[in-house]
């Protein structure tokens, strides 16, 4: 997960998370609103096409607003829906 300053966690190359890193690791941008408590995943490809893959997440954070309530009081992070899925298969019905 990217912290609010856009810095990479341990194990990621470099010091600042770029859109290229988010795309290469098959992650989504996650907008977490502090006003309405919503969490909305966004595709980073739109931002990469519009701004270029070398832009940092920190660069686009000031432009972002909550898609639900419109608040600018948000935290932008990286999110992987695959990592959140449970690895156990559901029990078969008899």
C-alpha positions as CSV (number, residue, x, y, z in Angstrom):
1,X,0.0,0.0,0.0
2,X,1.2,3.5,-0.8
3,X,1.3,5.9,2.1
4,X,-0.3,9.4,1.7
5,X,3.0,10.9,0.6
6,X,3.1,8.5,-2.4
7,X,6.1,6.6,-1.1
8,X,6.6,2.9,-1.8
9,X,6.4,0.3,0.9
10,X,9.4,-1.9,1.6
11,X,10.1,-4.3,-1.2
12,X,9.3,-1.9,-4.0
13,X,12.1,-0.5,-6.2
14,X,12.7,3.2,-5.9
15,X,11.5,5.7,-3.3
16,X,8.3,7.2,-4.8
17,X,5.5,5.2,-6.3
18,X,4.9,6.0,-10.0
19,X,1.9,5.1,-12.1
20,X,4.1,2.6,-13.9
21,X,4.7,0.8,-10.6
22,X,1.0,0.6,-9.9
23,X,0.3,-0.8,-13.4
24,X,3.2,-3.2,-13.4
25,X,2.0,-4.8,-10.1
26,X,-1.6,-5.1,-11.3
27,X,-3.0,-2.8,-8.7
28,X,-5.8,-0.3,-8.6
29,X,-5.7,3.2,-7.1
30,X,-7.9,3.3,-3.9
31,X,-9.5,6.5,-2.9
32,X,-10.4,6.4,0.8
33,X,-12.6,9.3,1.8
34,X,-12.3,10.7,5.4
35,X,-15.7,12.4,5.2
36,X,-18.1,9.7,4.0
37,X,-15.7,6.7,4.8
38,X,-16.1,5.3,1.3
39,X,-13.4,3.3,-0.5
40,X,-13.5,3.5,-4.2
41,X,-11.0,1.6,-6.5
42,X,-10.0,3.4,-9.7
43,X,-8.1,2.1,-12.8
44,X,-4.7,3.8,-12.9
45,X,-4.6,3.3,-16.7
46,X,-6.7,6.4,-17.2
47,X,-4.2,8.6,-15.4
48,X,-1.3,6.9,-17.1
49,X,-2.8,7.6,-20.5
50,X,-3.6,11.2,-19.6
51,X,-0.5,12.2,-17.7
52,X,2.1,9.5,-18.6
53,X,3.4,6.5,-16.6
54,X,6.3,8.5,-15.1
55,X,4.0,10.7,-13.0
56,X,4.0,9.8,-9.3
57,X,0.9,9.0,-7.3
58,X,1.8,12.0,-5.2
59,X,1.4,14.2,-8.3
60,X,-2.2,13.2,-9.0
61,X,-3.4,13.1,-5.4
62,X,-4.2,16.9,-5.2
63,X,-6.5,16.5,-8.3
64,X,-8.5,13.7,-6.8
65,X,-11.8,14.0,-5.0
66,X,-14.1,11.4,-3.5
67,X,-16.2,9.9,-6.3
68,X,-19.1,9.5,-3.8
69,X,-19.4,12.8,-1.9
70,X,-16.9,15.0,-3.8
71,X,-14.7,15.7,-0.7
72,X,-11.1,16.6,-1.3
73,X,-10.2,15.0,2.2
74,X,-9.0,11.7,0.8
75,X,-6.1,9.3,1.0
76,X,-4.8,7.7,-2.2
77,X,-3.2,4.3,-2.0
78,X,-2.6,1.2,-4.1
79,X,-5.0,-1.8,-3.8
80,X,-4.9,-5.3,-5.1
81,X,-8.3,-7.1,-5.2
82,X,-6.6,-10.4,-5.8
83,X,-4.6,-10.2,-2.6
84,X,-7.8,-9.7,-0.6
85,X,-9.5,-12.8,-1.9
86,X,-9.5,-15.8,0.3
87,X,-7.4,-18.6,-1.0
88,X,-9.6,-21.4,0.4
89,X,-12.3,-22.9,-1.8
90,X,-15.8,-23.0,-0.5
91,X,-17.0,-26.3,0.8
92,X,-18.9,-28.5,-1.6
93,X,-22.6,-29.0,-1.0
94,X,-23.8,-32.5,-0.5
